[in-house]
Amino acid sequence: MLEAFIHSPRVAYFSMEIALRNEIPTYAGGLGVLAGDMVRSAADLMLPMVAISLVSRAGYFKQRIDEQGNQLELPDYWLPELWAKPLDAKVAVTIEGRSVWISAWLFLVEGLSGGKQPVLLLDTDLNENSAEDRELTHYLYGGDATYRLKQEIVLGIGGVRLLQALGFSIFHYHMNEGHSAFLGVELLRRHAYPLNELRAGEPHYDIPRVREMCSFTTHTPVEAGHDRFDYALVNRIFDNTFDMLTIRSLAGDDALNMTRLALNLSEYVNGVAKSHAEVSNKMFPGYQVHAITNGVHPFTWAAESFRELYTEHIPGWHHEPELLTRAECCISDEAIRVAHQQAKIKLIEQIVDLTGVKFDLNIPILAFARRMTAYKRPDMLFSDIERLKAIAQKYPFQILMSGKAHPSDAGGKSLIAELHSNAKRLQGIIPSVYLPDYNLAIAHGIVSGSDVWLNTPLRPYEASGTSGMKAALNGVPSLSVLDGWWVEGCMEGITGWAIGSMFSTNGSDTIDLYTKLEQVVLPLYYHQDVSGWTKVMKNAISKNASYFNSHRMMRRYLIEAYTR
Ligand SMILES: *Cc1c(COP(=O)(O)O)cnc(C)c1O
């Protein structure tokens, strides 16, 4: 089954989550969607990769929202046997002094021109393991610190061992976020100096050799996004045949910091946008953080109507998305408007199916969909309800929201409840709905069928953001705070609009949002000459989508990180 993949060296891409398809809930949000897009691009470009993740049999969670706007979290079980093939190999890792066995499922990502990429989904749900250990690969981001530490041992150490057991030859390892940094520890073991050659005070391992083989992408400046484990816990759980002094020297003295560990074991470190690399360089003095800005997979994220349009006018676009620069002159305004209308009709049907509410095709849809958490400020649009109503009286619009809050993020959950009650208060004045259970299918509908993509993060916490790129690919412009990718993507009034400036404070964003909506964005939408709005749509495609795609990202990783 693996013959085609093990005869030549590959890059191993490790990620705690990965979005393979809507039916497979092994992702929580942006990080997993990016991992999926990365592998889809590698398949299209026929680059030698293999992705390693967890099988997450109970998924992240299925979101229900009750009448009061409370988020309810249900397990989201899926059956690996329906989508993936079991592999024979088994390896063990030591956890709490016992062996935990790991096997894997093979999922194949198929590219558009026949390329294939193997994805290995690690699974501890085996007869050999205790009931407790069998659940280690069930819940994505579930459980406590102990559970997380065990999962990260399975991913990092188990992943490297399994690749070897399956016969893969790996020339480079990529850690997608710090969760997989233990892979570097396993590589250290492989590159340990013979015991009889060790001298007191000298390292036990060939650290420079391991660093050469590894790259690390950091994804967030938010502190909670960086795993830290108490050494008391680590000493209890971790395999005691590793030299803990070395690990401490690499991962921090006060706690085992997975980001530190990844930074110290990777020669190439990447941030996910230029501004994020700058922030990361300040967060981690002494390290050089590069910037290969994120991108999205072009074919996956284009609506059916835009796929057809591009294929007709820009053949080869999904292999060379840079060709989308031609959208500006090669596609007529009318054709762009028709394609968008088709996507919008589909979205409106999707909304009716999910909520029973029917949006109006002729009124613009303002969309806000992403993980619900405080720094994304989903409540900003509603901070002055009277002002919002006044704007809607002049220029009617509809509001579409969606997103999950992490089960332990109380702030995020109360924001969902708040949005829910705002939507109720606006009933009859501004049609507003909250779509439950944000996932790939819902995202696909919203990014292509809405009219304005709204994003209001607190600077500098939006490392990149990718949903605005998906929108751009469908000619949907962003109205966004200048953070993450939008610092690079925004040309004011050309590809979309900024909320605030690079120099304004977070506090003035709200006023700016209302002003821009009322004086610039909505007047342009409603202008009797529709060509102004269509021009912005086209520029979103030709100037943003042509660049912010995962093909470019993948090629750059190959050249700048993997084969440096
Ligand atoms: C793209 C995507 C995200 C990430 O969106 P951001 O703009 O980066 O926050 C999260 N969830 C789903 C389902 C997505 O498709």
The ligand as an SDF file (V2000), in Angstrom:
LIG
                    3D

 15 15  0  0  0  0  0  0  0  0999 V2000
  -10.4490   28.7640    7.3820 C   0  0  0  0  0  0  0  0  0  0  0  0
  -11.1140   28.1970    8.5580 C   0  0  0  0  0  0  0  0  0  0  0  0
  -10.7670   28.6330    9.8430 C   0  0  0  0  0  0  0  0  0  0  0  0
   -9.7100   29.6840   10.0840 C   0  0  0  0  0  0  0  0  0  0  0  0
  -10.1970   30.9700    9.8600 O   0  0  0  0  0  0  0  0  0  0  0  0
   -9.3710   32.2300   10.3370 P   0  0  0  0  0  0  0  0  0  0  0  0
   -9.7980   33.3400    9.4790 O   0  0  0  0  0  0  0  0  0  0  0  0
   -7.9310   31.9230   10.0950 O   0  0  0  0  0  0  0  0  0  0  0  0
   -9.6620   32.4540   11.7550 O   0  0  0  0  0  0  0  0  0  0  0  0
  -11.4160   28.0790   10.9310 C   0  0  0  0  0  0  0  0  0  0  0  0
  -12.3690   27.1440   10.7680 N   0  0  0  0  0  0  0  0  0  0  0  0
  -12.7330   26.7050    9.5490 C   0  0  0  0  0  0  0  0  0  0  0  0
  -13.7860   25.6610    9.4370 C   0  0  0  0  0  0  0  0  0  0  0  0
  -12.1220   27.2170    8.4020 C   0  0  0  0  0  0  0  0  0  0  0  0
  -12.4790   26.7710    7.1940 O   0  0  0  0  0  0  0  0  0  0  0  0
  1  2  1  0
  2  3  1  0
  2 14  2  0
  3  4  1  0
  3 10  2  0
  4  5  1  0
  5  6  1  0
  6  7  2  0
  6  8  1  0
  6  9  1  0
 10 11  1  0
 11 12  2  0
 12 13  1  0
 12 14  1  0
 14 15  1  0
M  END
$$$$
